[in-house]
């Protein structure tokens, strides 16, 4: 295997040791439960007039197959333990592909508060 292939395999192996279990909800209905997600932070830079404003988004990296064909949309929700996050980011795109093999996606969210 080459350097990049080894790196991609290492990232896939991280699901076994460094993931959190999440629940994905769309329209108030649970569509995927107890799926593994790597949790990260993404910083977006926007300009308010001439000054840059930085917005932090919680990012959940999941395997596409675990979502069962669901495409993340604005206002969907992710539950992580007792915390609730709303899908969406300042740029308007709720997700992007993660990695070069298109098997993972990054879902961008904002913290809403504790689970009701």
C-alpha positions in Angstrom: 0.0 0.0 0.0 1.1 3.5 -0.6 1.4 6.5 1.8 -2.1 7.9 1.0 -3.8 4.5 1.0 -2.3 3.8 4.4 -3.6 7.2 5.6 -7.1 6.6 4.3 -7.1 3.1 6.0 -6.0 4.7 9.3 -8.9 7.2 9.1 -11.3 4.4 8.5 -9.9 2.5 11.4 -10.5 5.5 13.7 -14.2 4.6 13.7 -13.4 1.7 16.1 -11.6 3.8 18.6 -12.5 7.5 18.4 -16.2 7.8 17.6 -19.3 8.9 19.4 -22.8 7.4 18.9 -25.3 9.8 17.4 -28.9 9.8 16.4 -29.9 11.6 13.2 -33.4 13.1 13.0 -35.2 14.6 10.0 -38.6 16.3 10.3 -38.8 15.2 14.0 -38.5 11.6 13.0 -35.4 9.4 13.8 -34.0 8.2 10.6 -30.6 6.7 11.9 -29.9 5.7 15.4 -26.7 4.8 17.2 -24.5 5.5 14.2 -20.8 6.2 14.7 -19.5 9.7 14.1 -16.1 11.4 14.5 -16.7 14.7 16.2 -14.7 17.8 15.1 -15.0 21.6 14.9 -15.1 23.6 11.7 -14.4 27.4 11.6 -16.1 29.5 9.0 -14.9 33.0 8.2 -17.5 35.6 7.1 -17.2 39.3 6.6 -19.4 41.8 8.4 -18.6 44.9 6.4 -14.8 45.1 6.5 -14.3 43.0 9.6 -13.9 39.2 9.6 -16.3 37.3 11.9 -15.5 33.7 12.8 -18.3 31.2 13.4 -17.6 27.7 14.8 -19.7 24.8 13.8 -19.7 21.3 15.3 -18.9 18.8 12.6 -20.0 15.2 12.6 -18.1 12.9 10.2 -20.2 9.8 9.3 -20.1 7.0 6.8 -22.6 7.6 4.0 -23.9 4.1 4.2 -24.8 4.6 7.9 -27.4 7.3 7.0 -29.2 4.8 4.7 -29.5 7.2 1.8 -30.6 10.2 3.8 -29.2 13.5 2.5 -28.6 16.0 5.3 -30.8 19.1 5.1 -31.0 22.4 6.9 -32.9 22.2 10.2 -32.4 18.4 10.6 -31.1 17.5 14.0 -28.3 15.4 15.5 -28.5 14.1 19.1 -25.2 13.4 20.9 -25.9 12.0 24.4 -28.0 14.8 26.0 -27.0 17.5 23.5 -28.9 18.6 20.5 -27.5 20.1 17.3 -29.3 21.7 14.3 -27.9 20.9 10.8 -26.7 23.9 8.9 -23.8 26.4 8.6 -23.2 30.0 7.8 -22.5 29.2 4.1 -25.8 27.5 3.7 -24.4 24.1 2.8 -25.3 21.5 5.5 -22.8 18.9 4.5 -19.8 18.1 2.3 -17.9 15.0 1.3 -15.0 14.0 3.6 -12.0 12.3 2.2 -11.1 11.4 -1.3 -13.2 8.2 -1.7 -16.7 9.8 -1.1 -17.6 7.2 1.5 -17.8 9.7 4.4 -19.6 13.0 4.8 -19.1 15.9 7.1 -22.4 17.3 8.6 -22.1 20.9 9.9 -24.2 21.9 12.9 -24.9 24.5 15.5 -25.5 23.7 19.1 -29.1 24.1 20.2 -29.0 23.0 23.8 -30.0 20.0 25.9 -32.2 17.3 24.5 -35.9 18.0 25.4 
